[in-house]
Amino acid sequence: MIILAIFASIAVISILCWLMFSLAVYALPVSLGVSAGMLAHNSGIGTLSAILIGLMSAGLTLFVMQFLLLVLSSAYLRLIVLTAFVMPAAIAGYCATYGIVEHFVAPPFWQTAISLIGGAAVCATAFVGFTDMVAGQIAGSGGHPDS
């Protein structure tokens, strides 16, 4: 029975890590959408309207990011835009990894070190996800933005 619990916990942790890596691209739009929705709800607007405002602000944030990456011609400006969107994913990855690691590793130094590695991995995954997203749009438009 204990072996079954160990395998089940490994499977659940693996699924949660896969989910974290898959959704890391959307860390900033989701956090801005939730913040806008909560602000709208706290101002006295209805629940359904607050949800719609949150969804629209999250979608607008993602649209603005994709638009800027398509329009900007300088690689440095694109890197600044990508950094603004990847850093919340890195922070979320660090926090999620720390939440998992603190249950298994005793020394605080190693908890922080492993969490930094997890945050860097999520950051790299989000960066690749953003560049793949924009590359797919460029390929779909039939040309390279520099041409």
N, C-alpha and C positions, 0 to 999 in steps of 0.2 A: 504494500500500500504506500509506503514511503517512497519507493522508487517511482511509482506512478505519479505522485505529487511532485517529485523532482522533475520528471519529464514534462509534466503539465506546466510547471512554472517556467521551464526553459522555453517551451512553445509559446507561452503568453508573452514572455519578454521578447522573444524573437519577432512576434507579430507586432508588438508595440514599437520596437525599433524600426521595423520595416515601414510602419505607418508614419513614424516620426520623420524618416528619411523621405518618404513620398510627399508628405505635406509640408516640408520645410520651406518650399518655394513660396507658400502662401502665408508665411508668418506675419509679415507686415500688413498686407491687405486685411487679414482676419482681425488682427489687433486693432487696426484703425476702424474697421467696420463695427466691431464690438464696442469700442469707445464711443463712436458716433451714435450708435443705437442706444447705449446707456445714457448718453447726454440728452438725446431726444426724449427718451422715456422719463428721465428725471425732470425735464422741463414741463411735463404735464401732457405731452402728446400721447395718444393711445398706443397700446402695445403693438398692434399690427402696423401702425405707421412707423413706430420706432424700429421694428424689424426691417421694414422696407427701406428706411433711411440707412440702416446699417449695411444691408445688402448692396444698396446703390453706392455707398461710399467705398466699400471694399472692391466692388467692380470697377469703379472709377479710378481707384488707386492702382489696380492692376493694369487698366487700360493706359493710364498716364505713363507707367513704367515701360510698357511695351512700346508706346508711341515714342518716348524719349530715346529708347535704345534703337529704334528704327530710323529716327530723324537725325540724331547726333552723328556727325561724321568723325569727330575726334575720338580716338581710342581712350584718351585720358578722361574725357567727359563721360563716356560710356562706363568706364571703370568706377567713376564717382557714383553714377546712378546705380550700378550693380552693388557697390559697397553699401549704399543706403538701404537696399532691399535685402542684402545677405546678412548684415549684422544682426537684425532681430532673429533670424534663423539660427545664427551661431549662439546667441544668448539662450534661445529656447533649447537648443541642443545641449548646451552646457548644463542648464537647469534640469533637463530630463535625465541626462546621464548621471548627474550628481544625486538625483532622487533615487536612482536605481543602485548606484555604487555605494551609497552610504549604508545600505543594508548588508553589504557583503564584505567591505573593506574597512578595517578598523582605523588605521592611522590617517589622520586628516590630510597629511601631505599627499598620500597616494590617492585619496578621494579627489582632491583638487587636480592632481596630475592626470588621472584617468578622465575626469570630467572635462578638462581642457582638450584632451585628445578627442573625446566625443563631440565637443562643440566644434572643433576644427573639422571633423568628418562631416557633420551636418552642414557646416558652412560651405565646404567644398561641394557637397551634394546639391545644395541650393544654387551655388554658382553655376554648376553644370546644367542644372534644370533650367535656369534663366537663359543661359546661352543656347541651349537646345530649343527652348520655346521661341526665341527670336530667330534662330537659324531656320526653323520650320516656317516661320512667317516670311522670311526673305526668300526661301526656296519656293514658297507658294505664290509669291508675287512675280516670280520669273526673272529675278535679277539680283545682283549684288548691290548693296547700298552705296558702295564706293564708285560704281560705274555710272 
